[in-house]
Amino acid sequence: MSTGEAAIARTEKTHILTVSVEDYFHVGAFEGAVLRKHWERFESRIERNLISLLDLLGRFDVKGTFFVLGWIADRQPELVRRIAEAGHEVASSGYWPRGLRGMVPDELREDLRRSKEVLEAAGSNPILGYRSPRSWLKREDLWILDVLAEEGYLYDSSINPILWRFADDPRRFEVHQHRHSARDLAIWELPISTMSVLGLRVAIAGGNYIRQLPHTILRRAVDRWHRTKGSPLVFYVMPWEFDRDQPHVRTLSALNRIRHYRNLAKTFWVLEEYFQRYRFQPIGDYLGIARQALQPAEARRPEPIDVSGSRAGAAQDVDPSSLEAVTLVVPLYNEAENVAYCSKTLLELRLRLARKYRIHLALVDDGSSDGTWEQLSERFAGVRDV
């Protein structure tokens, strides 16, 4: 079926597409395996994955709501502008990708305000929507919706009512208004769509569930919802779920490896099928919220790393002849997928010791057969003392 034919074949009822914009190393499955202080060492793949997703949506003329981490907007504001310029709605997923449990209201307010500031400075629309990073809300977390309403947010999409969650409050299974527990305020909640299986609820429109569960079953569940429900389906996906070539973190548990890496090739064609069959829109459009692009401001950026292997301006006042010379030998065998991480780690180490040592890196390809040497040659081209 061609793209034009797909547009004609779509049904008139419109559902909701949401995207959680995070890099592969931000996800909850990596918690404990990848420390926040090491994020800068990992090869970022968010730009290429986001472009791939935007191209897919553009091909089918699909628009959605993109919940963007403030941490990403701070470092790559051009990605926020790219999302907005493609006609999508930008919303917040907080600044840091961390679970909200254990957070007190003042911490949440600070995180909300910081993420809103950097997103709007990057050129988003006014930030009026939110999705919790990493963890879905449970009943004991509903105070978060009260705080969002107090902070002027108009909608949230942080509930995924799977298993027994909210079994005694079935209105939480579909789009509804949450009333503030103590004040005359309300906020729209758009939970991820689920179905009941033997008394338990299973998500039918989410990235991980799309990848893990049989598509025949999910296709029927989605079709049934479409035919029988008045409320729209709420889909969600992450850009890294299109990336079959992303680096593998070997310290993950077996369960988390399955959760993160299994069936990454499946996401693309499943969404293609849905985009051919159904119409989608952003949350703000569904709620009738007018969207206005803001003018980009100068966003904060991390200090650049130059090809000499030190941050621009670092140790400029140190006489190289006064430094103790050290050679660091690094043997590598079939480490092609880890060279990016290795390069950033070694250059960071050299930076930290730049006032005392002049470190020469001796990188040894120990007979690899997977392209390690090619990766080393590319990553360290032009870097001094290698």
Secondary structure in CASP SS format (residue, H / E / C, confidence):
PFRMAT SS
TARGET T0000
AUTHOR 0000-0000-0000
METHOD secondary structure of the structure
MODEL  1
M C 1.00
S C 1.00
T H 1.00
G H 1.00
E H 1.00
A H 1.00
A H 1.00
I H 1.00
A H 1.00
R C 1.00
T C 1.00
E C 1.00
K C 1.00
T E 1.00
H E 1.00
I E 1.00
L E 1.00
T E 1.00
V E 1.00
S E 1.00
V E 1.00
E C 1.00
D C 1.00
Y H 1.00
F H 1.00
H H 1.00
V C 1.00
G H 1.00
A H 1.00
F H 1.00
E C 1.00
G C 1.00
A C 1.00
V C 1.00
L C 1.00
R H 1.00
K H 1.00
H H 1.00
W H 1.00
E H 1.00
R H 1.00
F C 1.00
E C 1.00
S C 1.00
R C 1.00
I H 1.00
E H 1.00
R H 1.00
N H 1.00
L H 1.00
I H 1.00
S H 1.00
L H 1.00
L H 1.00
D H 1.00
L H 1.00
L H 1.00
G H 1.00
R H 1.00
F C 1.00
D C 1.00
V C 1.00
K C 1.00
G C 1.00
T E 1.00
F E 1.00
F E 1.00
V E 1.00
L C 1.00
G H 1.00
W H 1.00
I H 1.00
A H 1.00
D H 1.00
R H 1.00
Q C 1.00
P H 1.00
E H 1.00
L H 1.00
V H 1.00
R H 1.00
R H 1.00
I H 1.00
A H 1.00
E H 1.00
A C 1.00
G C 1.00
H C 1.00
E E 1.00
V E 1.00
A E 1.00
S E 1.00
S C 1.00
G C 1.00
Y C 1.00
W C 1.00
P C 1.00
R C 1.00
G C 1.00
L C 1.00
R C 1.00
G C 1.00
M C 1.00
V C 1.00
P H 1.00
D H 1.00
E H 1.00
L H 1.00
R H 1.00
E H 1.00
D H 1.00
L H 1.00
R H 1.00
R H 1.00
S H 1.00
K H 1.00
E H 1.00
V H 1.00
L H 1.00
E H 1.00
A H 1.00
A C 1.00
G C 1.00
S C 1.00
N C 1.00
P C 1.00
I C 1.00
L C 1.00
G E 1.00
Y E 1.00
R C 1.00
S C 1.00
P C 1.00
R C 1.00
S C 1.00
W C 1.00
L C 1.00
K C 1.00
R H 1.00
E H 1.00
D H 1.00
L C 1.00
W H 1.00
I H 1.00
L H 1.00
D H 1.00
V H 1.00
L H 1.00
A H 1.00
E H 1.00
E C 1.00
G C 1.00
Y C 1.00
L C 1.00
Y E 1.00
D E 1.00
S C 1.00
S C 1.00
I C 1.00
N C 1.00
P C 1.00
I C 1.00
L E 1.00
W C 1.00
R C 1.00
F C 1.00
A C 1.00
D C 1.00
D C 1.00
P H 1.00
R H 1.00
R H 1.00
F H 1.00
E C 1.00
V C 1.00
H E 1.00
Q E 1.00
H E 1.00
R E 1.00
H C 1.00
S C 1.00
A C 1.00
R C 1.00
D C 1.00
L C 1.00
A E 1.00
I E 1.00
W E 1.00
E E 1.00
L C 1.00
P C 1.00
I C 1.00
S C 1.00
T E 1.00
M E 1.00
S E 1.00
V E 1.00
L C 1.00
G C 1.00
L E 1.00
R E 1.00
V E 1.00
A E 1.00
I C 1.00
A C 1.00
G E 1.00
G H 1.00
N H 1.00
Y H 1.00
I H 1.00
R H 1.00
Q H 1.00
L C 1.00
P C 1.00
H H 1.00
T H 1.00
I H 1.00
L H 1.00
R H 1.00
R H 1.00
A H 1.00
V H 1.00
D H 1.00
R H 1.00
W H 1.00
H H 1.00
R H 1.00
T H 1.00
K C 1.00
G C 1.00
S C 1.00
P C 1.00
L C 1.00
V E 1.00
F E 1.00
Y E 1.00
V E 1.00
M C 1.00
P H 1.00
W H 1.00
E H 1.00
F H 1.00
D C 1.00
R C 1.00
D C 1.00
Q C 1.00
P C 1.00
H C 1.00
V C 1.00
R C 1.00
T C 1.00
L C 1.00
S C 1.00
A H 1.00
L H 1.00
N H 1.00
R H 1.00
I H 1.00
R H 1.00
H H 1.00
Y H 1.00
R C 1.00
N C 1.00
L C 1.00
A C 1.00
K H 1.00
T H 1.00
F H 1.00
W H 1.00
V H 1.00
L H 1.00
E H 1.00
E H 1.00
Y H 1.00
F H 1.00
Q H 1.00
R H 1.00
Y C 1.00
R E 1.00
F E 1.00
Q E 1.00
P C 1.00
I H 1.00
G H 1.00
D H 1.00
Y H 1.00
L H 1.00
G C 1.00
I C 1.00
A C 1.00
R C 1.00
Q C 1.00
A C 1.00
L C 1.00
Q C 1.00
P C 1.00
A C 1.00
E C 1.00
A C 1.00
R C 1.00
R C 1.00
P C 1.00
E C 1.00
P C 1.00
I E 1.00
D C 1.00
V C 1.00
S C 1.00
G C 1.00
S C 1.00
R E 1.00
A C 1.00
G C 1.00
A C 1.00
A C 1.00
Q C 1.00
D C 1.00
V C 1.00
D C 1.00
P H 1.00
S H 1.00
S H 1.00
L C 1.00
E E 1.00
A E 1.00
V E 1.00
T E 1.00
L E 1.00
V E 1.00
V E 1.00
P E 1.00
L E 1.00
Y C 1.00
N C 1.00
E C 1.00
A H 1.00
E H 1.00
N H 1.00
V H 1.00
A H 1.00
Y H 1.00
C H 1.00
S H 1.00
K H 1.00
T H 1.00
L H 1.00
L H 1.00
E H 1.00
L H 1.00
R H 1.00
L H 1.00
R H 1.00
L C 1.00
A C 1.00
R C 1.00
K C 1.00
Y E 1.00
R E 1.00
I E 1.00
H E 1.00
L E 1.00
A E 1.00
L E 1.00
V E 1.00
D E 1.00
D C 1.00
G C 1.00
S C 1.00
S C 1.00
D C 1.00
G C 1.00
T H 1.00
W H 1.00
E H 1.00
Q H 1.00
L H 1.00
S H 1.00
E H 1.00
R H 1.00
F C 1.00
A C 1.00
G C 1.00
V C 1.00
R C 1.00
D C 1.00
V C 1.00
END
